[in-house]
């Protein structure tokens, strides 16, 4: 079946009551328009109904495109500029379309939509400019943050955190670049150059910092390695090497850091060397403690004997008992562990102190000088008491109550003093 599209021929204006299309005897198909009939093509090999149906389908396709455009506009999601471009394409298809139907209504619908889209395009353009301005501002903030990182003193920077911060800024930059509006080329290039330069500066500072740190770590590593070797060389000395090991430990504490892994490895060796020395001491102390068991029992037995020192009333005999115990105590010798020795010594010292207190008191009682002073005081008190008794007797005879009271108080005080002196 052949369909031929011919040049448009417009006849006299048809009546509005006529159908949208007609078919001549030779298969020429025309569409009714406001100013007359326009030939849209030929359909010579079919019936008039088939010819009209063919060009009516063409019209239906065009109407579907117009309807789809209107639906896209109503639903939103597509930009007004994109829809205007589609509208222009459809309008071009409607101009002189080889189709049968109410083409004028389609043109009117497209025209109305185009007018609406024109206003929306202006609004979109304003919004787009604002979005670009916001994007430029946001991108500039990222640049300024990167430049602030680059401007910091490398010696004060926590590089792990700084690296994470810079990576975060770069991720935000890429996200804005991929998902945000396109920036003017010159502005985008200028901002990117600043951001790239800041990243390069930070990277340069970071590499310089770690290079310097590596050099410092190397020096510390060498110092600590020498300390480890000296500590390990003390092994043959056993317990006697502990003092020298402690000096090395003081040097270790001030040697600095050599990096976690290196420090951990060197410390493990250094500590193992010290553990060997202290292990020798522990072994010796264990042997001493084992050897001290019998000595501990002997000293405890002496402490039982020492109880007789406190029970003996004769101080000279008590001193003789204690002296014998002290001599045997010293002959037993040192005891391990030291805290047990100190505990036993403290018990014996309490016995010694108690006896010494008794001896001091006895000496004071029997000291000739003190006895003389005590006798003199006794005579003075006796004379004072006799005098006060005479005064009290005289006061009673005179009935002087105040004198009686004063004499009585004074007499009572002197008698108390005399009694304290053993008189």
C-alpha positions in Angstrom: 0.0 0.0 0.0 1.5 3.3 -1.0 0.9 6.7 0.8 2.0 9.8 -0.9 2.4 13.2 0.8 1.7 16.0 -1.5 2.2 19.7 -1.4 -0.3 21.6 0.7 -3.2 23.0 -1.2 -5.7 25.2 0.7 -9.2 25.5 -0.6 -12.1 27.7 0.5 -12.9 27.7 4.2 -15.0 24.7 5.2 -17.9 24.7 7.5 -17.2 23.9 11.2 -19.8 21.1 11.0 -17.7 19.2 8.4 -15.5 16.3 9.5 -11.7 16.9 10.1 -10.7 15.0 7.0 -11.9 14.0 3.5 -10.7 11.7 0.8 -11.0 12.5 -2.9 -11.7 9.9 -5.6 -8.0 9.7 -6.4 -7.1 9.0 -2.8 -6.0 12.5 -1.9 -6.5 13.2 1.8 -7.2 16.7 3.2 -7.5 18.1 6.7 -10.0 20.8 7.6 -8.4 23.9 9.1 -9.8 27.4 10.0 -8.9 28.9 6.6 -9.8 26.0 4.4 -8.9 22.4 3.4 -5.2 21.5 3.3 -4.0 18.4 1.5 -1.9 16.2 3.7 -1.2 13.3 1.4 -2.5 10.5 -0.9 -3.6 7.0 -0.1 -4.3 5.6 -3.6 -4.2 1.9 -2.8 -6.9 1.7 -0.2 -10.4 2.7 0.6 -11.4 6.2 1.8 -11.9 4.8 5.3 -8.4 3.4 5.4 -6.9 6.6 4.1 -8.6 8.7 6.8 -7.7 6.1 9.5 -4.1 6.3 8.5 -3.8 10.1 8.8 -6.0 10.1 11.9 -3.4 7.8 13.6 -0.8 10.4 12.7 -2.9 12.9 14.5 -3.4 10.6 17.5 0.4 10.2 17.8 0.8 14.0 17.8 -1.9 14.4 20.4 -0.2 11.8 22.5 3.0 13.8 22.4 1.2 16.9 23.5 -0.6 15.1 26.3 2.6 13.5 27.5 4.3 16.9 27.6 1.4 18.3 29.6 1.6 15.3 32.0 5.4 15.8 32.5 4.7 19.4 33.3 2.0 18.6 35.9 4.1 15.9 37.6 7.2 18.1 37.9 10.7 16.8 38.0 11.7 18.1 34.5 13.1 21.5 34.1 11.1 24.2 32.3 13.9 24.7 29.8 13.9 21.0 28.9 10.1 21.1 28.5 10.3 24.2 26.4 12.7 22.5 24.1 10.3 19.5 23.7 7.5 21.9 23.1 9.4 23.6 20.3 10.0 20.2 18.7 6.3 19.2 18.9 5.3 22.6 17.6 7.6 22.0 14.6 5.8 18.7 14.0 2.4 20.3 14.2 3.3 23.0 11.6 2.0 21.6 8.3 1.6 18.2 9.9 0.4 15.4 7.6 -2.4 14.3 9.9 -6.1 14.5 10.2 -7.7 16.0 13.3 -8.1 19.1 15.3 -4.5 20.3 14.8 -5.4 23.8 15.8 -6.3 22.7 19.3 -3.0 20.9 19.7 -1.2 24.0 18.5 -3.2 26.1 21.1 -2.4 23.7 23.9 1.3 23.7 23.1 1.2 27.5 22.8 -0.5 27.8 26.2 2.0 25.4 27.8 4.9 27.2 26.1 3.8 30.5 27.6 3.6 29.0 31.1 7.0 27.3 30.6 8.5 30.7 29.6 7.5 32.2 33.0 8.8 29.1 34.8 12.0 29.2 32.9 12.6 32.7 34.2 12.0 31.6 37.7 14.3 28.6 37.2 17.0 30.8 35.8 16.9 32.9 39.0 16.9 29.8 41.1 19.8 28.4 39.1 21.8 31.6 39.6 21.1 31.5 43.3 22.1 27.8 43.3 25.4 28.6 41.5 26.0 31.4 44.0 25.4 29.1 46.9 27.6 26.4 45.3 30.4 29.0 44.8 30.1 30.0 48.5 30.1 26.4 49.7 33.1 25.5 47.5 34.9 28.7 48.7 34.3 27.6 52.3 36.0 24.3 51.5 38.9 26.1 50.0 39.3 28.4 53.0 39.3 25.4 55.4 41.9 23.7 53.3 44.0 26.8 53.2 43.6 27.2 57.0 45.0 23.6 57.4 47.9 24.5 55.1 48.7 27.7 57.1 49.1 25.9 60.4 52.5 25.4 62.0 53.5 21.8 61.0 55.0 21.3 64.5 51.7 21.8 66.2 49.5 19.7 63.8 48.1 16.4 64.8 48.7 14.9 61.4 46.4 11.9 61.7 43.4 14.2 62.4 44.6 16.8 59.9 44.8 14.2 57.1 41.3 12.9 58.0 40.0 16.5 57.9 41.6 17.2 54.5 40.3 14.0 53.1 36.8 14.9 54.3 37.1 18.3 52.6 38.1 16.6 49.3 35.2 14.2 49.6 32.8 17.1 50.1 34.4 18.9 47.1 33.8 15.9 44.9 30.2 15.5 46.1 29.5 19.1 45.4 31.1 18.8 42.0 29.1 15.7 41.1 25.8 16.6 42.6 25.7 20.4 42.6 25.2 22.9 39.8 27.9 23.6 37.3 30.0 26.6 38.2 31.3 29.1 35.7 34.5 27.6 34.2 36.8 30.4 35.3 35.4 30.4 38.9 35.6 26.6 39.1 39.2 26.6 37.8 40.3 29.3 40.2 38.7 27.6 43.3 40.2 24.3 42.3 43.6 25.8 41.9 43.4 27.2 45.5 42.2 23.9 46.9 44.8 21.9 45.0 47.6 24.2 46.2 46.4 23.9 49.8 46.4 20.1 49.5 49.8 20.2 48.1 51.1 22.4 50.9 49.6 20.2 53.6 51.1 17.1 51.9 54.5 18.8 51.7 54.3 19.7 55.4 53.2 16.2 56.4 56.0 14.6 54.4 58.5 16.9 56.0 57.2 16.3 59.4 57.3 12.6 59.1 60.7 12.7 57.6 61.9 14.7 60.6 60.1 12.4 62.9 61.7 9.4 61.2 65.1 10.9 61.7 64.3 11.6 65.4 63.0 8.1 65.8 66.1 6.7 64.3 68.3 8.5 66.9 66.1 7.3 69.7 66.1 3.8 68.3 69.9 3.8 68.3 70.1 5.1 71.9 67.6 2.6 73.2 69.2 -0.2 71.3 72.5 0.6 73.0 70.6 0.6 76.4 69.1 -2.8 75.6 72.5 -4.2 74.7 74.0 -2.9 78.0 71.1 -4.3 80.0 71.5 -7.7 78.3 75.2 -7.6 79.1 74.4 -7.4 82.8 72.9 -11.0 82.8 76.1 -12.7 84.1 76.1 -10.4 87.2 72.7 -11.6 88.3 71.3 -9.8 91.3 74.4 -7.6 91.5 73.5 -6.1 88.2 70.2 -4.6 89.4 71.7 -1.2 90.5 73.3 -0.8 87.1 70.0 -1.8 85.4 68.2 0.9 87.3 70.6 3.5 86.0 69.9 2.2 82.5 66.2 2.4 83.2 66.5 6.1 84.2 68.3 6.7 80.9 65.5 4.8 79.0 62.8 7.0 80.5 64.5 10.2 79.1 65.5 8.7 75.8 62.3 9.7 73.9 60.0 7.8 71.5 61.1 5.7 68.6 57.7 4.8 67.2 55.2 2.4 68.8 56.3 -0.8 67.1 60.0 -0.2 67.6 59.5 1.0 71.1 57.4 -2.1 72.0 60.0 -4.4 70.5 63.0 -2.8 72.2 61.1 -2.5 75.5 60.3 -6.2 75.4 64.1 -6.9 75.2 65.0 -4.4 77.9 62.3 -5.6 80.3 63.4 -9.3 79.7 66.9 -8.3 80.7 65.7 -6.7 83.9 63.4 -9.6 84.6 66.4 -12.0 84.5 68.2 -9.9 87.1 65.2 -9.5 89.4 64.5 -13.2 88.8 68.0 -14.0 90.3 67.1 -11.9 93.3 63.8 -13.7 93.7 65.5 -17.1 93.5 68.1 -15.9 96.1 65.3 -14.6 98.4 63.4 -17.8 98.1 66.5 -19.8 99.0 67.1 -17.4 102.0 63.5 -17.7 103.1 63.8 -21.5 103.0 67.0 -21.4 105.0 65.4 -18.9 107.5 62.6 -21.2 108.6 64.6 -22.8 111.4 66.0 -19.4 112.4 62.5 -18.0 112.7 61.5 -20.8 115.0 64.6 -20.2 117.1 63.9 -16.5 117.5 60.2 -17.1 118.3 61.4 -19.5 121.1 63.7 -16.7 122.4 60.7 -14.4 122.4 58.9 -16.9 124.6 61.8 -16.8 127.0 61.9 -13.0 126.9 58.5 -13.0 128.6 60.4 -13.8 131.9 62.1 -10.5 131.7 58.9 -8.7 132.4 57.9 -11.1 135.1 61.3 -10.8 137.0 61.0 -8.2 139.8 64.7 -8.0 140.3 65.9 -5.6 137.7 69.5 -6.8 137.7 68.3 -10.4 137.1 65.9 -9.2 134.4 68.8 -7.4 132.6 70.9 -10.6 132.9 68.1 -12.7 131.3 67.6 -10.2 128.5 71.4 -10.0 127.8 71.6 -13.7 127.3 68.6 -13.7 125.0 70.1 -10.8 123.0 73.4 -12.7 122.6 71.8 -15.8 121.3 69.5 -13.7 119.1 72.5 -12.1 117.3 74.1 -15.5 117.0 71.1 -16.8 115.0 71.8 -14.2 112.3 69.7 -12.5 109.7 66.3 -13.7 108.6 64.4 -13.6 105.3 62.0 -12.3 104.2 62.9 -8.9 105.7 59.4 -8.1 106.8 59.4 -11.2 109.0 62.7 -10.2 110.5 61.4 -6.7 111.2 58.4 -8.1 112.9 60.4 -10.4 115.2 62.9 -7.5 116.0 60.0 -5.3 116.9 58.7 -7.8 119.4 62.1 -8.1 121.1 62.6 -4.3 121.1 59.3 -3.9 123.0 60.8 -6.2 125.8 64.0 -4.1 125.7 62.1 -0.8 126.0 60.0 -2.1 128.8 63.1 -3.1 130.8 64.8 0.2 130.1 61.8 2.1 131.4 62.0 0.1 134.6 65.7 0.7 134.9 65.3 4.5 134.4 62.7 4.7 137.1 64.8 2.6 139.5 67.8 4.8 138.9 65.9 7.9 139.5 64.6 6.5 142.8 68.1 5.5 144.0 70.1 8.5 142.7 71.9 10.2 145.8 71.5 13.7 144.4 67.8 13.2 143.8 67.5 11.6 147.3 69.2 14.7 148.8 66.9 17.0 147.0 63.9 15.0 148.0 65.0 15.0 151.7 65.5 18.8 151.6 62.0 19.2 150.1 60.6 16.9 152.8 62.1 19.0 155.6 60.8 22.2 154.0 57.3 20.8 153.6 57.4 19.4 157.2 58.3 22.8 158.6 55.7 24.5 156.4 53.0 22.0 157.7 54.0 22.7 161.3 53.7 26.4 160.8 50.4 26.1 159.0 49.0 23.9 161.8 50.0 26.6 164.3 48.3 29.3 162.1 45.2 27.2 161.8 45.0 26.7 165.6 45.4 30.5 166.1 42.7 31.2 163.5 40.3 28.8 165.2 40.8 30.5 168.6 40.2 33.9 167.0 37.2 32.7 165.0 38.5 34.2 161.8 36.7 32.1 159.2 38.7 33.4 156.3 42.0 32.8 158.0 40.7 29.3 158.9 39.8 28.5 155.3 43.1 29.8 153.9 45.2 27.9 156.4 43.2 24.7 155.8 43.7 24.9 152.0 47.3 25.6 152.3 47.8 22.8 154.9 46.0 20.3 152.7 48.2 21.2 149.7 51.4 20.8 151.6 50.3 17.4 153.0 49.5 16.2 149.5 53.0 17.3 148.2 54.6 15.5 151.2 52.7 12.4 150.5 53.9 12.4 146.9 57.5 12.6 148.1 56.9 9.5 150.2 56.9 11.5 153.5 
